[in-house]
Amino acid sequence: MVQRTCIRFVVSVCFALLSTVVWGQCGDEFPLSNTEGAGQVMCPCFVAGEEAGVVLEVAPEEYPIEILRIGVAWGSVLGDTPNMLQGALHIYENGLPNPGARLASLEGPAFVDGFINEFSLEEQGGVRVESGPFTVTMEFSDTNAEMLTAASMVHDGDGCQPGKNVVKAIPGGWSDACALGLSGDWVMQVVYRSVNCDGEEPVGGNELPLMFMRGDDNSDGRIDLSDPIFSLVHQFTGGPSSGCMESMDSNDDGQVNITDPIYSLTHLFAGGPALPAPYPDCGVWTEEAGLVCETAPASCN
């Protein structure tokens, strides 16, 4: 375990990551870790089946997030150990004292000595985390305890932050690594993105249903004279189209033509029949609809 031995070691690759994240435009991805410095201490102090890792958290408003990649610093005193397969990388739903259930695992990651090794989860669509804190660990497949030249996990050696570093010992189970004598933060990172972007989820898994309102041609959340005018300008003077063409199909006949603004005008000003659903409230757009819908008015989301 961690108390057994820790040897001074300078990793050849710097680990410059921001632990406080400032979000930019939608779709940006950001590294998240507990350390801002380079790995300096390697710890050959584990037996097969034990795990070491970090407890991470982002601002509450950023959840849910998708974890796309996991990075783990790996090194030895001499820096010349062969590439090694380890047991797995794991993501757990909670932090300490009990990380709880596993959300996902990546089996058999291969580690190169002297580097921060990065492993992608993007082929499986990323791993969704609904709330924080959450825990990311590496499971050892081989015993390296007391093997002074063996490669192992690396920490930064500049002080261990309680509650942010974990070890799953055999025996003993989950512990705060600081309480076991770890003198720094494990050098691990995740690259993640927010699932929600300005209230909408990106195209892909776990997205929210796309909502629209029939007759809201200009997507301002209201049905009024401006909508049939918008439709006429689009159809006959080359004006912009709606982000949801299904909204412009006022009579729900599967196409946008002159009958749609006439239908809306007749309903609004001549007592004609109401527009087909979804109207006057928003409804769910489906692929079975006759026309595409890419964006929806903010009032529907």
C-alpha positions in Angstrom: 0.0 0.0 0.0 0.9 3.7 -0.1 2.7 3.6 3.2 5.1 0.9 2.0 7.4 3.0 -0.1 7.5 6.1 -2.4 10.6 7.0 -4.4 11.5 10.4 -5.9 11.1 10.5 -9.6 10.9 13.3 -12.2 8.5 12.5 -15.1 9.9 13.6 -18.4 6.7 15.2 -19.6 5.2 18.2 -17.9 1.7 18.1 -16.7 0.3 21.6 -17.1 -3.4 21.4 -16.6 -6.0 23.9 -15.3 -7.8 22.7 -12.3 -10.2 25.6 -12.4 -12.2 25.5 -15.7 -13.5 28.5 -17.5 -16.0 27.4 -20.2 -15.9 28.8 -23.7 -18.1 28.1 -26.7 -20.2 25.0 -27.0 -18.4 21.9 -27.8 -15.1 22.9 -26.1 -13.4 20.2 -24.2 -11.4 20.8 -21.0 -8.9 18.8 -18.9 -9.7 18.4 -15.2 -7.3 17.3 -12.5 -6.2 17.9 -8.9 -2.7 19.0 -9.8 -1.1 21.8 -11.8 2.5 20.6 -11.7 4.6 17.9 -13.1 4.7 14.4 -11.6 7.6 14.1 -9.3 7.1 11.0 -7.1 6.4 7.5 -8.2 4.9 4.9 -5.9 5.7 1.2 -6.3 3.4 0.4 -3.4 0.5 -1.7 -4.8 -0.6 -5.3 -5.2 -2.6 -6.8 -8.0 -6.2 -5.8 -7.9 -5.7 -2.6 -5.9 -6.8 0.7 -7.3 -5.6 4.3 -7.1 -7.2 7.4 -8.4 -8.7 10.9 -8.0 -12.0 12.4 -6.9 -13.0 15.1 -9.3 -15.8 17.7 -9.6 -17.0 20.4 -11.9 -19.4 23.3 -11.2 -23.0 22.1 -10.5 -24.4 23.9 -13.5 -22.1 22.0 -15.9 -23.6 18.6 -15.1 -24.4 16.3 -16.8 -21.0 15.9 -18.4 -19.4 13.3 -20.7 -15.9 12.0 -19.9 -14.1 11.6 -23.2 -10.5 10.7 -22.2 -8.6 9.7 -19.1 -4.9 10.5 -18.6 -2.6 8.8 -16.1 1.0 9.6 -15.3 3.2 6.5 -15.2 6.9 6.2 -14.5 9.9 4.4 -13.0 13.2 5.4 -11.4 15.2 4.4 -14.5 12.5 5.3 -17.1 13.2 2.2 -19.2 10.6 -0.4 -18.1 8.8 -2.1 -21.0 5.2 -1.1 -21.9 2.8 -2.7 -19.4 -0.9 -3.7 -19.5 -2.8 -2.9 -16.4 -6.1 -4.2 -15.2 -8.5 -1.4 -16.1 -9.6 2.2 -15.8 -12.8 2.8 -13.8 -15.2 5.6 -13.3 -17.4 5.6 -10.2 -20.6 7.6 -9.5 -19.5 9.2 -6.2 -16.5 10.5 -4.3 -15.3 9.5 -0.8 -15.9 7.9 1.6 -17.5 5.4 -0.8 -17.3 6.0 -4.6 -20.3 3.7 -5.1 -21.2 1.9 -8.3 -19.0 1.8 -11.4 -20.4 3.8 -14.3 -17.9 2.4 -16.8 -14.6 0.6 -17.2 -11.9 0.5 -19.9 -10.1 -2.9 -19.7 -6.4 -3.5 -20.3 -4.9 -0.1 -20.8 -1.3 -0.2 -21.9 1.2 2.2 -20.2 4.4 3.7 -21.5 7.1 4.6 -18.9 7.8 8.3 -18.4 4.6 9.7 -19.9 1.1 10.8 -19.1 -0.8 8.0 -21.0 -4.1 9.1 -22.4 -7.0 6.6 -23.1 -10.0 7.5 -25.2 -13.6 6.7 -24.3 -15.0 8.4 -27.3 -15.6 5.2 -29.3 -18.2 4.2 -26.7 -19.7 7.7 -26.9 -18.1 9.0 -23.7 -19.2 8.2 -20.2 -22.0 10.3 -18.8 -21.8 11.6 -15.2 -25.0 13.1 -13.9 -23.6 14.9 -10.8 -20.5 15.2 -8.7 -18.1 14.5 -7.2 -17.1 11.4 -9.1 -14.1 9.1 -8.9 -11.7 7.9 -11.6 -9.2 5.1 -10.8 -6.6 2.7 -12.3 -6.6 -0.9 -11.3 -3.3 -2.7 -11.1 -2.9 -6.1 -12.7 0.6 -6.7 -11.2 2.2 -6.3 -7.8 4.9 -3.7 -7.6 5.1 -3.1 -3.9 8.7 -2.9 -2.6 10.0 -3.3 -6.2 12.1 -0.2 -6.2 12.7 0.0 -9.9 9.2 -1.0 -11.0 7.0 1.5 -12.9 3.9 2.7 -11.2 1.5 5.6 -10.6 3.0 9.1 -10.1 2.0 11.9 -7.8 3.1 15.5 -7.7 4.8 15.4 -4.2 3.7 18.9 -3.2 1.0 18.1 -0.7 -2.0 15.7 -0.7 -5.4 17.3 -0.8 -7.8 15.4 1.5 -10.8 14.0 -0.1 -9.4 14.2 -3.6 -7.1 11.1 -3.8 -8.3 7.6 -3.3 -6.8 4.1 -2.8 -8.8 0.8 -2.9 -6.6 -1.5 -0.8 -6.5 -5.3 -0.5 -7.5 -5.7 2.3 -9.1 -2.5 3.6 -11.3 -1.2 0.8 -11.7 2.5 0.0 -9.5 5.0 1.8 -8.5 8.6 1.5 -4.9 8.3 0.1 -3.8 11.3 2.2 -4.6 9.4 5.4 -2.4 6.5 4.2 0.6 8.7 3.9 0.5 9.9 0.3 2.4 13.2 0.1 1.0 14.6 -3.2 -2.0 14.4 -5.6 -2.1 11.5 -8.1 -1.3 12.9 -11.5 -4.4 12.0 -13.4 -6.8 13.9 -15.6 -10.0 13.6 -17.5 -11.0 15.5 -20.7 -14.7 16.2 -20.6 -17.5 18.2 -22.1 -20.8 19.4 -20.9 -23.8 17.4 -22.3 -26.0 20.5 -22.2 -25.1 23.5 -24.3 -27.2 26.6 -23.8 -30.1 24.4 -22.6 -29.8 22.0 -25.6 -28.0 18.7 -25.8 -25.6 18.0 -28.7 -26.6 15.6 -31.4 -25.8 12.1 -30.2 -26.8 9.9 -27.3 -28.9 11.1 -24.3 -30.2 14.2 -26.1 -33.4 16.0 -25.0 -36.4 15.7 -27.3 -36.6 18.6 -29.9 -39.7 20.7 -29.3 -41.5 23.0 -31.8 -44.7 24.9 -32.2 -46.7 24.7 -35.5 -47.1 28.1 -37.1 -44.2 29.7 -35.3 -42.4 30.4 -38.5 -39.9 32.9 -37.2 -39.2 30.9 -34.0 -40.0 33.8 -31.6 -42.2 31.7 -29.4 -45.5 33.4 -30.5 -48.1 32.9 -33.3 -49.0 36.3 -34.8 -48.9 38.2 -38.1 -45.2 38.2 -38.2 -45.2 34.4 -38.9 -47.1 34.3 -42.2 -45.2 37.4 -43.3 -42.0 35.5 -42.5 -43.2 32.5 -44.6 -44.2 34.7 -47.6 -40.8 36.4 -47.5 -39.0 33.1 -47.4 -41.0 31.5 -50.2 -41.2 34.5 -52.7 -38.3 36.8 -52.0 -35.5 34.4 -50.9 -35.8 35.3 -47.2 -34.4 33.1 -44.4 -35.9 29.8 -43.6 -37.0 28.7 -40.1 -34.7 26.5 -38.0 -37.6 24.2 -37.9 -39.3 23.8 -41.3 -42.0 21.7 -39.7 -43.1 24.8 -37.8 -43.8 26.5 -41.2 -46.1 23.7 -42.3 -49.2 25.4 -40.8 -51.7 23.0 -42.3 -49.6 19.9 -41.7 -49.7 18.6 -45.2 -46.0 17.7 -45.3 -44.8 20.7 -47.4 -44.3 24.4 -47.2 -46.2 26.5 -49.8 -48.6 29.4 -50.2 -51.4 27.5 -48.5 -49.5 27.6 -45.1 -49.5 31.4 -44.6 -53.1 31.6 -45.9 -54.1 28.9 -43.4 -52.4 30.9 -40.5 -53.9 34.2 -41.6 -57.4 32.6 -41.9 -57.1 31.3 -38.4 -55.7 34.5 -36.9 -58.0 37.0 -38.5 -61.0 35.2 -40.1 -62.1 32.7 -37.5 -60.6 29.7 -39.4 -59.8 26.4 -37.8 -56.9 26.1 -35.4 -53.6 24.9 -36.6 -52.9 21.2 -36.2 -51.0 20.1 -33.1 -48.6 21.0 -31.7 -50.5 24.2 -31.3 -50.9 26.5 -29.3 -48.4 24.7 -27.1 -45.1 23.1 -28.0 -44.8 19.4 -28.9 -42.1 16.9 -29.7 -40.7 16.8 -33.2 -40.0 13.3 -34.5 -38.3 11.9 -37.6 -41.6 10.7 -38.9 -42.6 14.4 -39.4 -42.7 15.5 -43.1 -40.1 18.3 -42.7 -36.8 18.7 -40.8 -36.4 20.5 -37.5 -32.9 21.4 -36.5 -33.5 24.1 -33.8 -36.5 25.2 -31.8 -37.7 28.4 -30.2 -36.2 29.1 -26.8 -39.7 29.1 -25.3 -40.1 25.4 -26.2 -37.0 24.3 -24.3 
